[in-house]
Structure formats: structure tokens, C-alpha cells
Amino acid sequence: MSPQDQQPPWGHKKKPSSPEDILAAIIQKIRDSFGNRNGDGGQGGEQSKKSSNQGPLAGIGKVVLIIGAVILFQVVYSSFYTIQPGEVGIVLQFGKYNRTTDPGLHFKVPYIEVLSKVDVESVRKEEFGYRTRIPGTQNVLDRKGFDMESLMLTGDKNVIEVAWIVQYKVSDPVNFLYKVRNVPQAVRDASERVIRRIVGNMDFDYVLGNREILAGSAKRELQGELDNLESGVQIVALQMQDITPPDPVKPAFNEVNEADQDMKRLVNEAEETYNRIIPKARGDAKKIIEESHGYAIQRVNLAKGETARFTSIVTEYLNAEEVTRRRMYLEAMQEILPYVDHVYVMNKEQQTLLPFLDLTRQKSEQKTK
């Protein structure tokens, strides 16, 4: 065990462990010095005589020493700084940009370098035509008194109320701090200018029914204007919260909407009837046309077959007239007689007609009965 460890605990002096303790110790020393000057003479005449011999210069020296210690402590304390997560530090040296520091503990030269902290992770927002009074799951909005922001004139000379929100983040901290004096106001002015220009170039009905297209166009144009201003911000989202006609014309607007809905309903019904009847009629027409083509082909083929058969018969007839004539007669009788009810045989040697009794047909009729 070392000699220092063998010393009793009351022989050690407690050292300050933090800057606050050091400052408290200095203040205590100041109090003690002034207390000794104004204290009683309990310590004897020798101490009082010694204090009187030092004079006012000794007290001034102590004050100067204490002030110097305080200044030194302030210099040391201000030389170190901490950047929180989601922030960056911008350090100026003699008023000129020097460096950007990331989150953590850093050192800077006091009185020469000036630090500015910028939050680059938080999403800032600007509301137009309304204000959020009670944020939460279901925001409570207040639209009274913001008509000058929301009232706009469309391309067809109609008045419309547009409420929207712009959300943005810091993309360039240096430009955000030093290029534009008031970045939120610049965002508001540029956003209102862009929205009014876009709405003024569109018809009333188009603005009401195409809010997503309107928001996308406005976001691109707004980002371009802010980049030209070197504002150092990036647009995260631009959303149209509400697009409605002004209150005095809402009843008439609702009637127009109802009429428009009725018109669309009738058009849809007409299209449904058209889609149900017209394709069927076209199918029937195509069926008739195809059947007519088939019938025409059938008749042509039948005529060609009859022509070929007649030509072959003529050829056979020219070769054997009697045989061909008799064969044609017998074939004709074979086709005709089954459909004839009464047959009479005429003989030139007899004066009367001779009926022909078809027994084969009578038997077939009896079987069917």
C-alpha cells in the first residue's frame, strides 16, 4: 500500500468533478474573500493589522483574479459543443462559412468561430386556407378568417376555394441559414404563387376533379422556384386538403352536380342498352350474311352437279338412246310412284281405265297403324 493510501481520509481535499462544481467553488471563494474583509476581529489584532496593511489594492487584485477565472472557465466551457442526432452544426470563422459538423461532441475556437445548429430531420409544414388547432388522429381544423389564402379565380372566370398543405425538410443547411432571410415566408409566398397560377390556367370542373394532378404539378414547380432561390429546402409533400366552391354558390353548385350525376346515369344506362342490343344485332346480321353465303355456295354446287349429271346423261343418251330413255323413265317412276295414291293403267286396246292396286303400300300402311 502506497503512503498516499495510508493517509487518513480527512487529509484529502475533495476536487471538483464538473464545470458546475468549479464555478460553485469560485463563487464560494469570492464570498469568503469579501467575508474576511468585512469580518469581526475575533482572530486578534495581528490579523486585523495585516489586513489593514494590505489596503484596497489587495481586494482589487482578488476581484480581477476571480473575473479572470470566470472568463477562463467560460472560454473553456464554450469551446466544446454537442450536436444532437438529426441536427448538423454550421461553423462560421470570422463571419465566413468554415465547416459542417455531424452529431457528436466537437471543439471550436471561442470568440472566433460561431456555431449555428440546424435540424435537418424534422418535417416542417405550412398550411394554406386553414390552420390545425388541435393536432391528433383526427385534426381539428379552423378555416375562418383565411379566405384571402384560399379564394382563387379559375381559367373560366369562376371563384373556388382551395386549401392545401406543404411539407418540407432542410436539404442544404448553409443555404437555409444564410441565402434566404425568412425561409418559411419564402415557402409560403412561392407556394401561393404557384397554386394560383396553376388554378388560373384550369377550368373550374377540371380543378374539382383532378386534385392529384394539380398537386403533382404544383409540387414540381414549387421545388423549381425554391431551388432558384437557393433556399436549401426540399419539398416532401404537397397535398390538396379541400377544393370546394364558395359558400354563397354551394346550393347552385350542388344542383349542378345532381344534374350532372343524372346525366351520367342516363348516359351509362344508354351505353348499357347499346352494349346489350347492338352486339346481338351485329351477331344476327353476321349470322344471316354467313348463312346467305353458305346457301349461295350450296346452290352453285348443286347447279354444277346437276349440270355435270345432265352432261353425262346426254353423253349416254347419244350412245344408246332407247336404253337410256327407258332407264330414265323407270328411275322417274321409282321416285314418283311411292307418293301417288291412285294409279291407272291405260291401254289403247281397251276402252276403260284399269286401276292399279298397290298391295305393297297397303301392307306398309297397315303395319304403321
Residue pairs with C-beta under 8 A, 6 or more apart in sequence:
16 22
16 24
16 25
19 73
19 76
19 77
22 73
23 70
23 73
26 66
26 69
26 70
26 73
29 66
30 66
33 59
33 62
33 66
36 51
37 51
37 59
41 47
41 48
75 110
75 111
78 110
79 107
79 108
79 109
79 110
80 105
80 106
80 107
80 108
81 89
81 105
81 106
81 108
81 115
82 104
82 105
82 106
83 89
83 101
83 102
83 103
83 104
83 106
83 117
84 103
84 117
85 103
85 121
86 103
86 119
86 120
86 121
86 122
87 103
87 117
87 118
87 119
87 120
87 121
88 100
88 101
88 102
88 103
88 117
88 118
88 120
88 173
89 100
89 101
89 102
89 106
89 115
89 116
89 117
89 118
90 97
90 100
90 115
90 116
90 117
90 118
90 173
90 174
90 177
91 97
91 98
91 99
91 100
91 101
91 108
91 113
91 114
91 115
92 98
92 113
92 114
92 115
92 116
93 109
93 112
93 113
94 112
95 114
97 174
97 178
98 113
100 173
100 174
108 115
116 177
118 170
118 173
118 176
118 177
119 170
120 169
120 170
120 171
120 173
121 169
122 169
123 167
123 168
123 169
123 236
124 167
124 168
124 169
124 170
124 184
124 233
125 165
125 166
125 167
125 168
126 165
126 166
126 168
126 184
126 187
126 188
126 191
127 163
127 165
128 146
128 149
128 150
128 162
128 163
128 164
128 165
128 166
128 188
128 191
128 192
128 195
129 143
129 146
129 149
129 150
129 161
129 162
129 163
129 164
129 241
129 242
130 141
130 142
130 143
130 146
130 150
130 163
130 241
130 242
131 141
131 142
131 146
132 139
132 140
132 141
132 142
133 140
133 141
133 142
134 140
141 241
143 150
143 163
146 163
147 161
149 192
150 161
150 162
150 163
151 159
151 160
151 161
151 246
152 159
152 160
152 161
152 162
152 195
152 196
152 199
152 200
153 159
153 160
153 199
153 200
154 160
154 199
154 200
154 202
154 203
154 204
154 207
155 200
155 201
155 202
155 203
156 203
156 204
158 204
158 245
159 245
159 246
159 249
160 199
160 204
160 207
160 208
160 243
160 244
160 245
160 246
161 242
161 243
161 244
161 245
161 246
162 195
162 199
162 207
162 240
162 242
162 243
163 240
163 241
163 242
163 243
164 191
164 195
164 215
164 218
164 238
164 239
164 240
164 241
165 237
165 238
165 239
165 241
166 187
166 191
166 222
166 235
166 237
166 238
167 235
167 236
167 237
167 238
167 239
168 187
168 233
168 234
168 235
168 236
169 233
169 234
169 236
170 176
170 232
170 233
170 234
171 232
171 233
171 234
172 230
172 232
172 233
173 232
174 232
175 230
175 231
175 232
176 183
176 231
176 232
176 233
177 232
179 229
179 230
179 231
179 232
180 186
180 229
180 230
180 231
180 232
183 231
183 232
183 233
186 226
186 229
186 231
187 226
187 231
187 233
190 222
190 225
190 226
190 229
191 218
191 222
191 238
193 225
194 218
194 221
194 222
194 225
195 218
197 221
198 214
198 217
198 218
198 221
199 207
199 214
202 210
202 214
207 214
207 243
208 243
211 240
211 243
212 240
214 240
215 238
215 239
215 240
218 238
219 235
219 237
219 238
222 235
222 238
223 234
223 235
226 233
226 235
244 250
245 253
313 324
313 328
316 324
317 324
317 325
337 343
337 358
338 361
342 355
343 355
343 356
343 358
344 353
344 354
344 355
344 356
345 353
345 354
345 355
345 356
346 353
346 354
347 354
